[in-house]
Amino acid sequence: MRKDLAIFRAVEAILALVLVMALYHWVSTGSLASFGRSATGWYSHQVDGLFTFSVTDTSIKLPQLSKANFPIASAPKTETNVTALSGT
């Protein structure tokens, strides 16, 4: 039993050493930084717009009417001649 555990621990130590050496190699060559940039770029592209929101205005506003928008045309302005009305 102890022999099996010792073999397991030795294999575990060798795998940990290989992992540390591989990480050191990737860091020293810049591959890990390049992978980090591409992974974060991919992630930011995937979640783009996920946390954005828009506000819709649902308030009721009265229409702003002008005389030009009325469906019935207003009477034209006429100039009244005071002398014509008085009969002189």
C-alpha positions in Angstrom: 0.0 0.0 0.0 2.8 2.5 0.9 4.7 1.5 -2.2 1.7 2.3 -4.4 1.2 5.6 -2.6 4.9 6.5 -3.1 4.7 5.7 -6.8 1.6 7.8 -7.1 3.3 10.7 -5.4 6.4 10.4 -7.6 4.2 10.5 -10.8 2.3 13.4 -9.4 5.6 15.3 -8.7 6.9 14.6 -12.2 3.6 15.9 -13.8 3.8 19.0 -11.6 7.4 19.6 -12.7 6.5 19.1 -16.4 3.6 21.6 -16.0 5.8 24.2 -14.3 8.4 23.8 -17.1 5.7 24.1 -19.8 4.3 27.3 -18.2 7.7 28.8 -17.8 8.4 28.1 -21.5 5.1 29.7 -22.6 5.7 32.7 -20.4 9.3 33.2 -21.6 8.3 33.0 -25.3 5.3 35.2 -25.0 2.8 32.6 -26.2 0.9 32.7 -22.9 0.5 36.5 -23.2 -0.6 36.2 -26.9 -3.1 33.5 -25.9 -4.4 35.8 -23.1 -4.9 38.7 -25.5 -6.8 36.5 -28.0 -8.9 34.8 -25.3 -9.9 38.2 -23.7 -10.6 39.6 -27.2 -12.9 36.6 -28.0 -14.6 36.9 -24.6 -15.2 40.7 -25.0 -16.7 40.0 -28.4 -19.0 37.3 -27.1 -20.4 39.5 -24.3 -20.5 42.7 -26.3 -24.0 44.2 -25.7 -24.8 41.8 -22.9 -24.8 44.5 -20.2 -26.1 47.4 -22.3 -29.7 48.5 -22.0 -31.8 51.2 -23.5 -34.5 53.3 -21.8 -37.8 53.7 -23.7 -39.8 56.8 -22.9 -43.4 55.8 -22.1 -44.7 59.1 -20.8 -47.8 60.5 -22.5 -47.2 63.9 -24.1 -49.9 66.1 -25.6 -49.5 66.9 -29.2 -48.0 70.2 -30.0 -50.4 71.6 -32.6 -50.0 74.7 -34.7 -52.5 76.4 -36.9 -50.9 74.9 -39.9 -51.7 71.4 -38.6 -55.5 71.9 -38.2 -57.6 70.0 -40.7 -60.0 72.9 -41.3 -58.4 75.9 -43.0 -58.7 79.1 -41.0 -60.6 82.0 -42.6 -58.4 84.3 -44.6 -57.7 87.6 -43.0 -59.6 90.4 -44.8 -59.0 94.0 -44.5 -62.2 95.9 -43.6 -62.7 99.3 -45.1 -64.4 101.5 -42.5 -65.6 104.0 -45.1 -67.3 101.3 -47.1 -69.3 100.1 -44.0 -70.4 103.6 -43.0 -71.8 104.3 -46.4 -69.9 107.5 -47.1 
